[in-house]
């Protein structure tokens, strides 16, 4: 991690990739602001970190929660040098059977919060000419995902949005990175309702591996980080294999688990 990064704010820090990011940042002597809905988990994590940690309890599915975090990012008092937009929700299953309220929350967290927090952080970063933003997407953003249609579409948005903003600030000292991991062994799958056996264990990575790869890529000023070699093959394949084939293959696999 670049020496000029003094403080980072990580959303979705109570578990999974977010918690791993916080631990890895602290190991690199970066102070962290931990953001999530679950205060108990944030407190437990903050006590484990070797550097100062600030706990900010907020639900990014709610306007009030997003405003609270945006205000913290815009504050000149104890400024944030790195924003890690990691918070995310997922839903698996046929769209027609999904809860509309849960779909709305997913879009608010995966898209609305990510855009609003990126917007809140950028002016200060550009004015101070320091740091940047890591937006956590997914390899799901590279190809249509039947039975995870809304989730995949939000990650496609994250990919397009992040790459565009990265180009906008390319001539400045501020860096914006798209992190696009594949399936990662966290509690996310259980919460999202991912069917058991839908993804082979051999093709899943760990949150710690993803966090290290992301921060190394950010330090190297790379615009995109796809941590695992197998996932880079998926991304490459999405660019050369016709979409009609990839979506039908995906549907045929997932249909066995969700029908």
C-alpha positions in Angstrom: 0.0 0.0 0.0 1.3 3.4 -0.9 2.7 5.3 2.0 0.4 8.3 1.4 -2.7 6.2 2.3 -3.3 7.1 5.9 -7.0 6.1 6.4 -9.4 3.9 4.4 -13.2 3.4 4.7 -14.5 -0.1 4.0 -18.2 -0.8 3.5 -19.6 -4.2 4.2 -16.7 -4.7 6.7 -18.5 -7.0 9.1 -17.6 -10.2 7.1 -16.1 -11.7 4.0 -14.1 -9.6 1.6 -14.8 -6.5 3.6 -13.4 -7.8 6.8 -10.4 -9.3 4.9 -9.8 -5.9 3.4 -9.9 -4.2 6.8 -7.4 -6.7 8.2 -5.1 -6.4 5.2 -5.2 -2.6 5.3 -4.4 -2.6 9.0 -1.5 -5.0 8.4 -0.2 -2.3 6.0 -0.4 0.4 8.7 -3.6 2.0 7.3 -6.2 3.2 9.8 -9.7 2.0 8.9 -13.3 3.2 9.1 -15.4 0.1 9.3 -18.9 0.4 7.9 -21.7 -2.2 8.1 -25.1 -2.8 9.6 -24.0 -5.2 12.3 -22.4 -3.2 15.2 -21.4 -6.2 17.2 -19.3 -7.7 14.4 -17.7 -4.3 13.7 -16.8 -3.9 17.3 -15.2 -7.3 17.4 -13.2 -6.7 14.2 -12.0 -3.3 15.4 -10.6 -4.8 18.6 -8.6 -7.3 16.5 -6.9 -4.7 14.3 -3.4 -3.5 15.0 -4.2 0.1 13.9 -6.8 2.6 14.9 -10.3 1.6 13.7 -13.4 3.8 13.6 -16.8 2.0 13.7 -19.7 3.5 11.6 -22.9 1.6 11.8 -25.0 2.2 8.7 -27.5 0.3 6.4 -26.7 1.3 2.8 -30.1 0.1 1.7 -31.5 3.1 3.5 -31.1 6.7 2.4 -30.2 7.8 5.9 -27.4 5.2 6.1 -26.0 6.3 2.7 -26.1 9.9 3.7 -24.3 9.2 7.0 -21.4 7.4 5.2 -21.3 10.1 2.4 -21.0 12.8 5.1 -18.1 10.9 6.7 -16.3 10.6 3.3 -16.8 14.3 2.6 -15.5 15.4 6.0 -12.2 17.3 6.1 -11.8 16.2 9.7 -9.7 13.0 9.7 -10.0 12.6 5.9 -10.4 9.3 4.2 -7.7 8.6 1.5 -9.1 5.3 0.2 -12.7 4.2 -0.2 -13.4 0.5 -0.6 -17.0 0.1 -1.9 -17.4 -3.6 -0.9 -20.9 -3.8 0.5 -23.1 -6.0 -1.7 -26.2 -8.1 -1.7 -27.2 -11.1 -3.9 -30.3 -12.9 -4.9 -30.4 -16.3 -6.6 -33.5 -17.9 -8.2 -35.9 -17.1 -11.0 -36.8 -13.4 -11.2 -40.5 -14.1 -11.1 -40.3 -15.6 -7.7 -38.1 -13.0 -6.0 -39.2 -10.6 -3.3 -39.6 -7.1 -4.8 -38.4 -5.4 -1.6 -35.3 -7.6 -1.6 -34.6 -6.7 -5.2 -34.9 -3.0 -4.4 -32.5 -3.3 -1.4 -30.0 -5.1 -3.6 -30.0 -2.3 -6.2 -29.8 0.3 -3.5 -26.7 -1.4 -2.0 -25.0 -2.6 -5.1 -25.6 0.4 -7.3 -27.1 3.4 -5.6 -24.8 3.4 -2.6 -21.7 2.7 -4.7 -22.4 5.6 -7.0 -23.3 8.0 -4.1 -20.3 7.1 -2.0 -17.9 7.3 -5.0 -19.3 10.8 -5.7 -19.0 11.8 -2.1 -15.3 10.7 -1.9 -13.9 12.0 -5.2 -13.9 15.8 -4.6 -11.8 15.5 -1.4 -9.4 13.0 -3.0 -8.9 15.2 -6.1 -8.4 18.3 -4.0 -5.8 16.6 -1.8 -4.3 14.7 -4.8 -4.2 11.5 -2.8 -5.5 7.9 -2.7 -8.5 6.6 -4.6 -11.3 4.1 -4.7 -11.7 0.4 -5.0 -15.1 -0.7 -6.3 -15.9 -4.4 -5.7 -17.6 -5.9 -8.8 -17.5 -9.5 -9.8 -16.8 -11.8 -12.7 -20.6 -12.0 -12.9 -20.5 -8.5 -14.4 -18.9 -9.9 -17.5 -21.7 -12.2 -18.7 -25.4 -12.6 -18.4 -26.5 -14.6 -15.3 -29.8 -16.4 -15.6 -31.1 -17.1 -12.1 -29.0 -14.3 -10.7 -30.2 -11.7 -13.3 -30.5 -8.7 -11.0 -27.2 -9.4 -9.1 -25.3 -9.9 -12.4 -26.8 -6.7 -13.9 -25.7 -4.7 -10.9 -22.2 -6.0 -11.2 -22.2 -5.2 -14.9 -23.1 -1.6 -13.9 -20.3 -1.6 -11.3 -17.8 -2.7 -14.0 -18.9 0.0 -16.6 -19.2 2.8 -14.0 -15.8 2.1 -12.4 -13.9 1.7 -15.6 -15.4 5.0 -16.8 -14.6 6.9 -13.6 -11.1 5.4 -13.7 -10.5 7.0 -17.1 -11.9 10.3 -15.9 -9.3 10.6 -13.2 -6.5 8.8 -15.0 -4.4 12.1 -15.4 -4.6 12.8 -11.7 -2.9 11.3 -8.7 -6.2 9.7 -7.7 -6.6 6.0 -8.7 -9.9 4.1 -9.2 -9.7 0.3 -9.3 -12.3 -2.3 -10.4 -12.0 -5.5 -8.3 -13.7 -8.4 -10.0 -13.3 -11.6 -8.0 -15.0 -14.9 -8.9 -16.8 -17.0 -6.3 -15.3 -16.4 -2.9 -15.7 -18.6 0.1 -17.7 -16.3 2.5 -21.1 -16.2 4.1 -22.4 -14.2 1.0 -23.5 -17.3 -0.8 -25.7 -18.5 2.1 -27.3 -15.1 2.6 -27.9 -14.8 -1.1 -29.4 -18.2 -1.3 -26.8 -19.7 -3.6 -27.7 -23.4 -4.0 -25.3 -25.9 -2.5 -23.0 -27.4 -5.2 -23.8 -24.6 -7.8 -20.1 -23.7 -7.9 -17.3 -26.3 -7.7 -15.1 -25.8 -4.6 -12.0 -26.0 -6.7 -13.0 -22.7 -8.5 -13.6 -20.7 -5.3 -11.0 -18.5 -3.6 -10.6 -17.0 -0.1 -11.4 -13.5 1.0 -7.8 -13.0 2.2 -6.5 -13.9 -1.2 -8.9 -11.4 -2.8 -8.0 -8.6 -0.4 -4.2 -9.0 -0.9 -4.6 -9.1 -4.7 -6.8 -6.0 -4.7 -4.5 -3.9 -2.5 -1.4 -5.0 -4.5 -3.2 -4.1 -7.8 -4.2 -0.7 -6.3 -0.6 0.0 -5.3 0.5 -0.9 -8.8 -2.1 1.5 -10.3 -3.8 -1.2 -12.3 -7.3 -0.3 -13.5 -8.8 -3.8 -13.1 -8.0 -6.7 -10.8 -9.4 -10.2 -11.4 -7.5 -12.1 -8.7 -7.6 -15.7 -9.8 -6.2 -17.3 -13.0 -9.4 -19.3 -13.5 -11.5 -16.2 -13.2 -9.3 -14.4 -15.8 -10.1 -17.3 -18.2 -13.8 -16.7 -17.5 -13.4 -13.0 -18.3 -11.5 -13.7 -21.5 -14.0 -16.2 -22.5 -16.9 -13.7 -22.1 -15.2 -11.5 -24.6 -14.8 -14.2 -27.3 -17.7 -16.6 -26.8 -21.1 -15.4 -28.0 -23.4 -14.3 -25.3 -26.2 -16.6 -26.4 -23.9 -19.6 -25.6 -22.7 -18.4 -22.2 -26.1 -17.5 -21.0 -27.6 -20.8 -22.1 -24.8 -22.7 -20.5 -25.2 -20.8 -17.3 -29.0 -21.4 -17.3 -28.6 -25.1 -17.9 -26.3 -25.4 -14.9 -28.3 -23.2 -12.5 -31.7 -24.6 -13.5 -30.7 -28.0 -12.0 -30.3 -26.3 -8.6 -33.1 -23.7 -8.5 -36.0 -25.2 -10.4 
